[in-house]
Amino acid sequence: MNQVIEASAAVVEEPLEIITDIIAAIEGKQVMIIGEMGTGKSTLAQYLAYTIGGAVKVYECEGTPTDWSGLLVIGRGENWVAIDRGMLEDLEDLSNQMKIRNERGDAALADTERVIIVEEYPELVSKVGSSGEWLERHARRGRKARRFTILLSQYDRVAAWGLEGKSDLADAFYRIRLGKKAIAHAKSLKNEQLINWLKADQSHCLLDDQPLKLPPYREMKAATVRGGSTIVQPSANNAISPQNSPENDLKSASGADLEENCSENDRVLWRLIQRLGGGKSDSAIVTEVLGFTGKRYGEGAALLERLRQQFGGSRK
C-alpha cells in the first residue's frame, strides 16, 4: 500500500499593520537608509528624491562616473575638501532658507525644495570637519527649510553616525533598514513574526520598528530614469539652474512618432532598457533591469517582447 504524504507550503503570517505608502510615512523627518551592499540603497534613495521632488545632489567619496547618473555628485576620488566645502555651502543655504521663512512664512519657500543624498555618511564623521554641524542643523531644521536629507550606510550603530548621546538628533531621522540589517533589528525586537515576514520578500523592510513594503523594484528604477531625465539639478556653486534633458538622446528620430502612441509607463520602461540594458542578454534585462524574477520571469519576458514590438527593438 502506497503512503501518500500531502505537503503544503509554509504560510508566512503577515504583521497586522504594514506600511505601504513610504512617502506619506516619512513626512516631517529626515531619513537614514541602512543596508549591506546590494540591497538597493541608492535606488531607494533616488526613488524617494524624485518622488518628493526638488533639485538633487549627492555626496559620494568613492563612486564611479556611472554611479548616480544625471545627478550632481560631489567628492568622487575621496575629495574630502570638496565635500567639506559643499556642506559649508549647504549650511549657508539652510540659514538663508530659514531667514526667508521667518520673514515671509512657509509660502515663500514654495518650489525651492532640494534633496541631499549622502553615501556612507559615517565615513564623513571623522574626515569632514563640517559634517557634524551639517547633520545637526539639517536634522533640526532641514524639513522646515525644504531641505530633505537621505543618509546611506552599511552601519547600524549610533556611534558610527556620530550620534552617541544625542538621542534628540537621532529622533529626527526615520531609519529604513534593508536586507540582513532589517532582519537583525527584528531579532533584537524578539519578533519572530516580523523576522519571517522580512525573509519572505526582498521588498519587505523596516521603517524604524514597523514593517514596510517597498514599491516594486522596476517601479522604483523607472522613477529614477524618469526623474534623472527631467529634474532640475543644483549647479556646482549650490545655485539652482536648469539642465538640458538627456531624454532626447535616448530616442531615435524614427521611434519618436511611434512613442507618442504608447503609454507613459511603457516609454519610461523602454528608456530604462535603453539606458541599463546595453550589452545584456534578454534574461538579464528581464531580471536585472525590469526586476521580474522567479515565477514572474515569464511575465517580464512577455513585457519585454511587447515593448520591442512597440518601439522597434531587436532581440539579443
LOBA-500333 format. One record per atom (N, C-alpha, C): residue in three letters; x, y, z. Coordinates in steps of 0.02 Angstrom, whole numbers, padded with zeros to 5 digits, always signed. Each point is the difference from the previous one (the first is absolute). Layout:
<nodes>
alaXYZ/...
</nodes>
This chain:
<nodes>
met+00042-00060+00000/met-00042+00060+00000/met+00044+00062+00000/asn-00011+00042-00050/asn+00039+00061-00005/asn-00025+00052+00049/gln+00046+00032+00034/gln-00018+00052+00047/gln+00007+00068-00034/val-00053+00039+00001/val+00000+00065-00032/val+00009+00053+00054/ile+00050+00043-00010/ile+00013+00053+00049/ile-00015+00066-00033/glu-00044+00037+00030/glu-00017+00066-00027/glu+00048+00052+00029/ala+00028+00039-00046/ala+00046+00053+00022/ala-00029+00068-00019/ser+00003+00045+00044/ser-00026+00067-00014/ser+00053+00051+00016/ala+00002+00052-00040/ala+00049+00053+00012/ala-00015+00036+00065/ala+00053+00018+00035/ala-00009+00037+00063/ala-00030+00068-00015/val-00049+00019+00039/val-00032+00064-00008/val+00030+00049+00050/val+00025+00055-00027/val+00030+00051+00043/val-00055+00048+00023/glu-00009+00003+00064/glu-00052+00044+00028/glu+00025+00072-00003/glu-00042+00043-00029/glu+00020+00070-00008/glu-00013+00039+00064/pro+00042+00049+00015/pro-00013+00045+00056/pro-00067+00036-00010/leu-00028+00024+00054/leu-00067+00029-00003/leu-00001+00064-00042/glu+00049+00043+00008/glu+00000+00065-00035/glu+00065+00007-00040/ile-00006-00005-00065/ile+00057+00007-00045/ile-00003+00068-00035/ile+00053+00039+00005/ile+00003+00064-00034/ile+00013-00011-00074/thr-00042+00028-00042/thr+00008-00007-00073/thr+00012+00067-00035/asp-00017+00055+00033/asp+00011+00066-00030/asp+00061+00031+00034/ile+00059-00012-00029/ile+00062+00022+00032/ile+00006+00076+00001/ile-00026+00034-00051/ile+00007+00072-00003/ile-00040+00033+00056/ala-00061-00023+00011/ala-00040+00027+00055/ala+00030-00017+00067/ala+00030-00060+00005/ala+00026-00024+00064/ala+00061+00040+00024/ile+00039+00028-00045/ile+00061+00035+00020/ile-00010+00076+00004/glu-00062+00022-00006/glu-00016+00071+00003/glu+00026+00031+00065/gly+00035+00056-00005/gly+00019+00038+00059/gly+00068-00016+00030/lys+00032-00054-00023/lys+00066-00018+00027/lys+00050-00011-00057/gln+00064-00002+00019/gln+00052-00020-00047/gln+00005-00076+00000/val+00042-00027-00044/val+00000-00073-00009/val+00072-00027-00002/met+00009-00057+00035/met+00059-00041-00007/met-00020-00065-00035/ile+00039-00022-00048/ile-00011-00065-00032/ile+00059-00044+00017/ile-00013-00055+00034/ile+00053-00043+00027/ile-00007-00070-00031/gly+00054-00024-00031/gly-00002-00066-00029/gly+00068-00018-00028/glu+00013-00066-00005/glu+00063-00022-00028/glu+00002+00013-00075/met+00058-00011-00030/met+00007+00012-00072/met-00049-00045-00039/gly-00028+00029-00054/gly-00045-00038-00042/gly-00072-00002+00021/thr-00018+00038+00051/thr-00069+00000+00023/thr-00043+00054-00032/gly+00031+00042-00043/gly-00039+00050-00036/gly-00006+00067+00036/lys+00049+00017+00041/lys-00004+00064+00036/lys-00002+00059-00047/ser+00044+00001-00050/ser+00002+00058-00045/ser-00063+00004-00043/thr-00027-00056-00021/thr-00062+00001-00040/thr-00057+00028+00042/leu-00006-00022+00062/leu-00052+00025+00044/leu+00010+00075+00014/ala+00062+00021+00011/ala+00014+00070+00013/ala-00021+00044-00059/gln+00016-00022-00061/gln-00020+00039-00059/gln-00075+00000-00009/tyr-00032-00056+00014/tyr-00073-00003-00005/tyr-00032+00050+00048/leu+00023+00002+00061/leu-00027+00048+00049/leu+00013+00071-00024/ala+00061+00013-00024/ala+00017+00068-00021/ala-00044+00024-00057/tyr-00008-00042-00051/tyr-00038+00021-00059/tyr-00075+00003+00016/thr-00024-00043+00044/thr-00071+00001+00017/thr-00018+00060+00043/ile+00044+00017+00046/ile-00012+00059+00042/ile+00009+00064-00040/gly+00049+00000-00045/gly+00009+00056-00045/gly+00051+00051+00024/gly+00026+00038-00047/gly+00050+00051+00015/gly+00066-00016-00032/ala+00047+00048+00005/ala+00067-00010-00025/ala+00035-00053+00043/val+00043-00040-00031/val+00034-00055+00035/val+00075+00005-00009/lys+00037-00010+00055/lys+00072-00008-00006/lys+00022-00055+00047/val+00059-00028-00016/val+00025-00059+00035/val+00071+00012+00024/tyr+00013-00018+00063/tyr+00068-00003+00025/tyr+00021-00074-00002/glu+00053-00014-00039/glu+00022-00069-00011/glu+00075+00000-00008/cys+00036-00032+00047/cys+00073+00004+00000/cys+00033-00052-00043/glu-00035-00055-00017/glu+00034-00054-00036/glu-00039-00026-00060/gly-00048+00038-00025/gly-00041-00023-00056/gly+00038+00004-00066/thr-00026-00037-00049/thr+00027+00001-00067/thr-00036+00053-00042/pro+00026+00018-00059/pro-00035+00049-00042/pro-00070-00019-00020/thr-00016-00065+00002/thr-00067-00022-00021/thr-00049-00004+00058/asp+00025+00006+00062/asp-00044+00000+00057/asp-00038+00067+00004/trp-00062-00003+00022/trp-00041+00059+00008/trp-00005+00040-00065/ser-00013-00036-00054/ser-00003+00030-00066/ser-00050+00057-00003/gly+00021+00057-00028/gly-00044+00057-00009/gly-00003+00047+00059/leu+00035-00017+00055/leu-00003+00042+00060/leu+00067+00035+00012/leu-00003+00055+00036/leu+00061+00034+00022/leu+00030-00040+00056/val+00061-00024-00010/val+00035-00041+00050/val+00062+00037+00024/ile+00008+00006+00065/ile+00056+00036+00030/ile+00041-00049+00042/gly+00066+00001-00010/gly+00044-00038+00044/gly+00031-00063-00029/arg-00011-00014-00065/arg+00029-00061-00029/arg+00076+00000+00009/gly+00028-00060+00007/gly+00072-00006+00009/gly+00022+00022+00070/glu-00045-00009+00050/glu+00015+00019+00069/glu+00021+00073+00006/asn-00036+00042-00035/asn+00014+00072+00002/asn-00036+00030+00060/trp+00030-00009+00059/trp-00032+00023+00062/trp-00006+00076+00002/val+00048+00035-00031/val-00002+00073+00000/val-00062+00024-00038/ala-00016-00032-00057/ala-00059+00020-00038/ala-00064-00013+00040/ile-00002-00057+00036/ile-00059-00015+00040/ile-00007+00051+00056/asp+00056+00017+00033/asp-00003+00049+00054/asp-00024+00067-00026/arg+00025+00021-00058/arg-00021+00064-00029/arg-00074-00002-00017/gly-00022-00056-00029/gly-00071-00006-00018/gly-00045+00002+00061/met+00021-00032+00054/met-00042+00000+00061/met-00002+00068+00033/leu+00055+00037-00004/leu-00001+00069+00026/leu-00048+00043-00041/glu-00001-00011-00065/glu-00048+00037-00042/glu-00072-00021+00017/asp-00010-00064+00015/asp-00066-00022+00021/asp-00023+00035+00064/leu+00046+00009+00046/leu-00017+00033+00063/leu-00019+00073-00012/glu+00036+00033-00045/glu-00018+00069-00017/glu-00068+00003-00034/asp-00012-00048-00044/asp-00065-00004-00034/asp-00056-00013+00050/leu+00012-00043+00049/leu-00050-00014+00051/leu-00017+00062+00041/ser+00052+00039+00017/ser-00012+00063+00036/ser-00042+00048-00041/asn+00015+00004-00065/asn-00038+00044-00044/asn-00073-00021-00004/gln-00012-00065-00006/gln-00068-00026-00004/gln-00039+00016+00064/met+00032-00010+00058/met-00034+00014+00063/met-00013+00074+00009/lys+00046+00042-00026/lys-00011+00072+00004/lys-00061+00020-00041/ile-00005-00027-00061/ile-00058+00015-00043/ile-00064-00024+00034/arg+00002-00060+00029/arg-00059-00028+00033/arg-00021+00043+00059/asn+00049+00022+00040/asn-00016+00040+00059/asn-00029+00068-00019/glu+00023+00028-00056/glu-00021+00066-00020/glu-00065-00001-00041/arg-00009-00053-00041/arg-00056+00001-00048/arg-00046-00060+00004/gly+00018-00049+00043/gly-00044-00057+00009/gly+00016-00058-00047/asp-00033-00057+00012/asp+00012-00061-00038/asp-00014+00008-00075/ala-00050+00041-00016/ala-00020+00007-00071/ala+00057+00027-00042/ala+00045+00038+00030/ala+00056+00030-00037/ala+00052-00053-00021/leu-00005-00060+00030/leu+00047-00053-00017/leu-00027-00049-00052/ala-00059+00016-00027/ala-00029-00044-00050/ala+00046-00008-00060/asp+00006-00062-00024/asp+00041-00016-00059/asp+00075+00011+00010/thr+00023+00000+00063/thr+00072+00005+00012/thr+00029-00064+00030/glu-00037-00055-00005/glu+00020-00062+00031/glu+00067-00026-00028/arg+00039-00030+00044/arg+00060-00035-00020/arg+00006-00065+00039/val+00031-00049-00031/val+00014-00064+00032/val+00075-00011-00001/ile+00028-00018+00057/ile+00072-00013+00005/ile+00010-00072+00022/ile+00033-00038-00042/ile+00015-00070+00015/ile+00073-00006+00020/val+00013-00034+00055/val+00069-00010+00023/val+00015-00075+00004/glu+00045-00023-00042/glu+00020-00070+00000/glu+00051-00012+00056/glu-00012-00052+00040/glu+00044-00019+00056/glu+00017+00060+00044/tyr-00052+00031+00028/tyr+00011+00058+00043/tyr+00049-00015+00058/pro-00004-00058+00033/pro+00046-00011+00056/pro+00074+00011-00017/glu+00020-00011-00062/glu+00069+00011-00019/glu+00018+00074+00002/leu-00050+00043-00010/leu+00013+00072+00000/leu+00011+00027+00070/val-00025-00036+00051/val+00002+00025+00069/val+00071+00017+00021/ser+00048-00041-00018/ser+00069+00011+00021/ser+00043+00036-00052/lys-00027+00012-00060/lys+00041+00026-00054/lys-00023+00067-00027/val-00060+00021+00017/val-00027+00064-00025/val-00020+00042+00060/gly+00036+00055+00010/gly-00008+00040+00060/gly-00070+00028+00010/ser-00033+00018-00055/ser-00066+00032+00006/ser-00057-00051+00005/ser+00016-00065-00003/ser-00054-00050-00004/ser-00043-00003+00063/gly+00030+00012+00059/gly-00038-00002+00062/gly-00052+00055+00003/glu+00021+00062-00013/glu-00047+00056+00000/glu-00051-00009-00056/trp+00022-00024-00057/trp-00045-00012-00057/trp-00056-00047+00020/leu+00019-00056+00033/leu-00051-00049+00020/leu-00047+00029+00052/glu+00028+00034+00049/glu-00042+00027+00054/glu-00050+00051-00025/arg+00022+00046-00041/arg-00045+00053-00023/arg-00052-00026-00049/his+00020-00047-00043/his-00049-00028-00046/his-00049-00045+00036/ala+00022-00033+00053/ala-00045-00041+00040/ala-00053+00043+00034/arg+00020+00057+00027/arg-00046+00042+00038/arg-00044+00043-00045/arg+00027+00026-00055/arg-00036+00051-00039/arg-00007-00016-00074/gly+00029-00055-00022/gly+00001-00013-00072/gly-00068-00003-00032/arg-00046-00038+00028/arg-00066-00007-00032/arg-00038+00066+00000/lys+00007+00040+00053/lys-00032+00065+00001/lys+00027+00046-00055/ala+00064-00009-00015/ala+00032+00042-00051/ala-00005-00030-00070/arg-00041-00052-00007/arg-00009-00036-00065/arg+00066-00032-00023/arg+00038-00026+00048/arg+00062-00035-00014/arg-00006-00071+00028/phe-00008-00048-00044/phe-00011-00069+00019/phe+00065-00039-00008/thr+00024-00033+00053/thr+00063-00036-00003/thr-00013-00075+00005/ile+00038-00037-00040/ile-00003-00073+00000/ile+00071-00025+00010/leu+00013-00031+00057/leu+00066-00025+00017/leu+00003-00075-00008/leu+00051-00025-00034/leu+00006-00071-00015/leu+00060-00029+00037/ser-00007-00063+00022/ser+00057-00033+00031/ser-00012-00074+00008/gln+00055-00037+00008/gln-00003-00071+00019/gln-00001-00008+00075/tyr+00011+00053+00037/tyr+00008-00004+00073/tyr-00063+00020+00036/asp-00015-00037+00054/asp-00062+00011+00037/asp+00013+00020+00073/arg+00062+00018+00014/arg+00017+00019+00069/arg-00003+00076+00007/val-00030+00023+00055/val-00008+00071+00012/val+00067+00035+00001/ala+00051-00032+00029/ala+00065+00032+00006/ala+00031+00013-00069/ala-00013-00044-00048/ala+00028+00009-00067/ala-00027+00062-00034/trp-00059+00020+00018/trp-00032+00059-00031/trp+00018+00064+00038/gly+00039-00005+00053/gly+00016+00059+00040/gly-00058+00024+00042/leu-00047-00045+00016/leu-00060+00019+00036/leu-00003-00028+00070/glu+00055-00028+00024/glu+00001-00028+00067/glu-00012+00055+00051/gly-00049-00011+00044/gly-00018+00050+00050/gly-00041+00058-00027/lys-00023-00006-00063/lys-00040+00054-00031/lys-00066-00029-00024/ser-00039-00025+00048/ser-00063-00034-00018/ser-00049+00047-00033/asp+00003+00065+00017/asp-00046+00048-00031/asp+00013+00006-00075/leu+00064-00002-00019/leu+00016+00003-00071/leu-00018-00065-00035/ala+00014-00056+00033/ala-00017-00064-00030/ala-00075-00006-00013/asp-00040+00029+00044/asp-00073-00004-00008/asp-00025+00041-00059/ala+00042+00043-00028/ala-00020+00040-00058/ala+00002-00041-00064/phe+00025-00061+00004/phe+00007-00042-00059/phe-00044-00062+00004/tyr-00031-00017-00056/tyr-00028-00067-00007/tyr+00057-00045-00025/arg+00000-00062+00024/arg+00050-00048-00023/arg-00035-00053-00042/ile+00020-00004-00063/ile-00025-00053-00044/ile+00054-00053-00003/arg-00015-00059+00026/arg+00048-00055+00001/arg-00018-00051-00053/leu+00051-00019-00040/leu-00010-00047-00055/leu+00038-00065+00013/gly-00022-00053-00032/gly+00038-00063+00000/gly+00015-00027+00069/lys+00062-00022+00009/lys+00020-00031+00063/lys-00002+00049+00058/lys+00009+00064-00014/lys-00004+00050+00054/lys-00071+00003+00029/ala-00049-00008-00043/ala-00070+00000+00023/ala-00013-00063+00042/ile+00024-00056-00023/ile-00011-00063+00036/ile+00035+00002+00068/ala+00062+00026+00001/ala+00036+00005+00063/ala-00037+00044+00050/his-00029+00056-00025/his-00037+00044+00045/his-00063-00035+00025/ala-00034-00036-00043/ala-00060-00037+00022/ala+00017-00052+00052/lys+00059-00031-00006/lys+00022-00048+00050/lys+00012+00035+00067/ser+00026+00061-00003/ser+00010+00037+00063/ser-00066+00017+00033/leu-00053+00004-00040/leu-00067+00014+00027/leu-00034-00064+00024/lys+00033-00058-00015/lys-00028-00066+00018/lys-00070-00010-00029/asn-00005+00019-00064/asn-00065-00005-00035/asn+00007-00051-00056/glu-00017-00064+00015/glu+00008-00053-00048/glu-00044+00009-00062/gln-00060+00026+00011/gln-00046+00012-00056/gln+00030+00051-00049/leu+00030+00052+00026/leu+00031+00051-00041/leu+00062-00028-00036/ile+00039-00041+00033/ile+00059-00031-00031/ile-00021-00042-00060/asn-00050-00042+00008/asn-00023-00043-00055/asn-00028+00041-00058/trp-00035+00053+00016/trp-00028+00044-00052/trp+00055+00033-00039/leu+00052+00023+00033/leu+00056+00033-00034/leu+00036-00048-00046/lys+00005-00063+00019/lys+00035-00049-00041/lys-00040-00021-00062/ala-00065+00014+00000/ala-00044-00025-00053/ala+00008+00036-00066/asp+00023+00063+00000/asp+00001+00039-00063/asp+00051+00056+00007/gln+00036+00014-00055/gln+00051+00053+00002/gln-00030+00069+00007/ser-00063+00008-00015/ser-00032+00065+00007/ser-00020+00014+00073/his+00007-00050+00043/his-00018+00008+00070/his+00060+00029+00039/cys-00012+00053+00037/cys+00053+00031+00039/cys-00032+00032+00062/leu+00039+00041+00035/leu-00025+00031+00061/leu+00006+00076-00004/leu-00051+00034+00025/leu+00003+00072+00013/leu+00000+00007+00076/asp+00058+00016+00028/asp+00010-00006+00072/asp-00017-00072+00021/asp-00052-00009+00042/asp-00018-00068+00022/asp-00060-00028-00038/gln-00025+00037-00050/gln-00061-00019-00033/gln+00013-00033-00068/pro-00041-00050-00018/pro+00009-00032-00066/pro-00018+00047-00057/leu+00043+00003-00050/leu-00010+00043-00058/leu+00008-00041-00064/lys-00048+00006-00044/lys+00004-00033-00065/lys+00015+00052-00052/leu+00057-00007-00034/leu+00021+00049-00050/leu-00038-00011-00066/pro-00002+00051-00042/pro-00028-00009-00068/pro+00042-00052-00038/pro-00028-00030-00053/pro+00039-00047-00040/pro+00065+00031-00024/tyr+00052-00040-00005/tyr+00066+00025-00019/tyr-00002+00036-00068/arg-00036-00029-00048/arg-00001+00031-00067/arg-00036+00067+00002/glu-00048+00007+00045/glu-00034+00065+00006/glu+00048+00052+00027/met+00041-00019+00050/met+00049+00047+00027/met+00053+00017-00052/lys+00023-00051-00037/lys+00050+00012-00052/lys-00027+00046-00054/ala-00062-00012-00021/ala-00030+00043-00051/ala-00005+00072+00024/ala-00015+00009+00063/ala-00005+00068+00028/ala+00067+00035-00001/thr+00054-00038+00012/thr+00067+00031-00001/thr+00019+00022-00070/val-00019-00040-00051/val+00015+00019-00069/val-00041+00062-00019/arg-00064-00001+00016/arg-00043+00057-00017/arg+00023+00063+00036/gly+00016-00007+00065/gly+00022+00057+00039/gly+00067+00026-00024/gly+00046-00046-00015/gly+00066+00021-00023/gly+00000+00036-00066/ser-00053-00012-00040/ser-00004+00033-00065/ser-00031+00069+00003/thr-00036+00015+00054/thr-00039+00062+00000/thr+00014+00046+00059/ile+00031-00025+00054/ile+00004+00040+00061/ile+00053+00055-00006/val-00012+00057+00030/val+00047+00056+00000/val+00052-00014+00054/gln+00064+00006-00017/gln+00053-00014+00047/gln+00032+00065+00024/pro+00027-00001+00063/pro+00038+00058+00023/pro+00067+00002-00036/ser+00023+00059-00016/ser+00065+00007-00032/ser+00055-00008+00051/ala+00062+00001-00023/ala+00057-00013+00045/ala+00005+00052+00055/asn-00025+00061-00013/asn+00005+00052+00052/asn-00062+00002+00043/asn-00041-00055-00003/asn-00057-00009+00043/asn-00061+00042-00019/ala+00003+00032-00058/ala-00059+00037-00024/ala-00039-00045-00047/ile-00065+00006-00001/ile-00041-00042-00043/ile+00001+00026-00071/ser+00015-00044-00048/ser-00001+00020-00070/ser-00024-00058-00041/pro-00040+00012-00052/pro-00026-00055-00040/pro+00053-00029-00045/gln-00008-00066-00015/gln+00045-00034-00045/gln-00040-00028-00058/asn+00033-00010-00057/asn-00034-00030-00056/asn-00016-00072+00016/ser-00060-00021-00016/ser-00020-00069+00013/ser+00034-00047-00048/pro+00028-00056+00026/pro+00031-00049-00044/pro-00051-00046-00033/glu-00064+00014+00011/glu-00052-00046-00024/glu+00004-00009-00076/asn+00014+00055-00036/asn+00001-00006-00073/asn+00057-00045-00024/asp+00054-00005+00040/asp+00055-00043-00019/asp-00020-00073+00003/leu-00054-00016+00037/leu-00021-00069+00008/leu-00049-00022-00053/lys-00020+00046-00043/lys-00049-00016-00053/lys+00034+00004-00068/ser-00020-00042-00044/ser+00020+00008-00070/ser-00052+00042-00035/ala+00020+00035-00053/ala-00048+00042-00035/ala-00057-00041-00028/ser+00016-00060-00024/ser-00053-00041-00030/ser-00049-00026+00052/gly+00023-00005+00064/gly-00044-00029+00051/gly-00041+00052+00036/ala+00014+00065-00011/ala-00034+00051+00039/ala-00075+00002-00014/asp-00019-00005-00065/asp-00071+00003-00016/asp-00037-00060+00029/leu+00032-00059-00002/leu-00032-00060+00026/leu-00012+00007+00075/glu+00047+00031+00036/glu-00006+00004+00072/glu-00061+00042+00021/glu-00022+00046-00043/glu-00056+00042+00017/glu-00064-00041+00011/asn-00003-00059-00031/asn-00059-00042+00006/asn+00005-00050+00057/cys+00054+00002+00038/cys+00010-00047+00054/cys-00012+00033+00068/ser-00014-00040+00050/ser-00012+00027+00066/ser+00064+00029+00029/glu-00008+00045+00047/glu+00058+00031+00033/glu+00042-00053+00035/asn-00033-00049+00032/asn+00036-00052+00035/asn+00043-00041-00048/asp-00027-00015-00059/asp+00038-00038-00050/asp+00060+00040-00023/arg-00008+00065-00010/arg+00056+00042-00021/arg+00055+00000+00053/val-00020+00005+00063/val+00049+00000+00055/val+00038-00066+00002/leu-00037-00055-00007/leu+00032-00066+00002/leu+00048-00009-00059/trp-00020+00024-00059/trp+00043-00007-00058/trp+00064+00041+00008/arg-00006+00061+00027/arg+00060+00040+00013/arg+00044-00034+00052/leu-00032-00032+00049/leu+00038-00037+00051/leu+00041-00056-00032/ile-00031-00036-00047/ile+00034-00055-00035/ile+00057+00028-00042/gln-00012+00056-00035/gln+00052+00030-00041/gln+00060+00023+00042/arg-00015+00026+00059/arg+00054+00028+00041/arg+00039-00055+00036/leu-00034-00050+00025/leu+00033-00050+00042/leu+00009-00067-00032/gly-00032-00012-00059/gly+00001-00066-00029/gly+00052-00011-00054/gly+00042+00049-00014/gly+00049-00007-00052/gly+00048-00058+00011/gly+00004-00045-00048/gly+00045-00057+00006/gly-00026-00057+00042/lys-00059+00008+00030/lys-00028-00053+00042/lys-00042-00048-00042/ser-00003-00063+00022/ser-00044-00049-00031/ser-00072+00015+00018/asp-00047-00032-00036/asp-00071+00009+00016/asp-00014-00020+00072/ser+00028-00055+00022/ser-00014-00023+00068/ser+00026+00050+00052/ala+00058+00030-00014/ala+00027+00050+00046/ala-00043+00063+00001/ile-00026+00020-00059/ile-00044+00058-00002/ile-00064-00013+00040/val-00028-00059-00008/val-00062-00017+00036/val+00011+00000+00075/thr+00054-00031+00023/thr+00011-00008+00072/thr+00033+00060+00033/glu+00052+00028-00034/glu+00040+00053+00032/glu-00027+00070-00013/val-00026+00011-00060/val-00024+00067-00017/val-00074+00009+00016/leu-00041-00048-00022/leu-00072+00005+00012/leu-00020-00027+00068/gly+00041-00042+00030/gly-00014-00024+00068/gly-00047-00059+00005/phe-00010-00039-00055/phe-00043-00059+00003/phe+00043-00061+00012/thr-00011-00033+00056/thr+00039-00060+00017/thr-00047-00056+00021/gly+00028-00061+00005/gly-00039-00057+00024/gly-00061-00014-00043/lys-00056-00008+00033/lys-00062-00017-00035/lys-00024+00055-00046/arg+00024+00061+00009/arg-00023+00056-00040/arg+00044+00012-00062/tyr+00050-00045-00010/tyr+00046+00011-00057/tyr-00039+00000-00066/gly-00046-00046-00009/gly-00039-00003-00062/gly-00038+00064-00013/glu-00027+00030+00052/glu-00036+00064-00006/glu+00048+00055-00024/gly+00061+00000+00027/gly+00049+00049-00021/gly+00023-00010-00071/ala+00008-00063-00021/ala+00021-00014-00069/ala-00054+00023-00049/ala-00064-00011+00018/ala-00054+00023-00043/ala-00002+00076-00005/leu+00014+00033+00057/leu+00002+00073-00001/leu+00056+00025-00045/leu+00059-00030+00005/leu+00056+00020-00042/leu-00017-00009-00074/glu-00032-00055-00018/glu-00018-00012-00070/glu-00051+00053-00023/arg-00048+00016+00043/arg-00050+00050-00019/arg+00032+00069-00011/leu+00047+00017+00044/leu+00034+00065-00008/leu+00040+00002-00064/arg+00032-00056-00018/arg+00038-00003-00062/arg-00046+00009-00061/gln-00058-00029+00003/gln-00047+00008-00056/gln-00023+00072-00006/gln-00008+00034+00057/gln-00022+00070-00001/gln+00055+00047-00024/phe+00062-00013+00023/phe+00054+00049-00012/phe+00051-00024-00052/gly-00010-00060-00028/gly+00042-00021-00055/gly+00068-00026+00019/gly+00009-00023+00063/gly+00065-00027+00021/gly+00010-00070-00026/ser+00063-00023+00000/ser+00017-00067-00025/ser+00018-00046+00058/arg-00007-00065-00011/arg+00017-00050+00051/arg+00075-00006+00006/lys+00021-00023+00061/lys+00072-00009+00013/lys+00012-00073+00016/
</nodes>
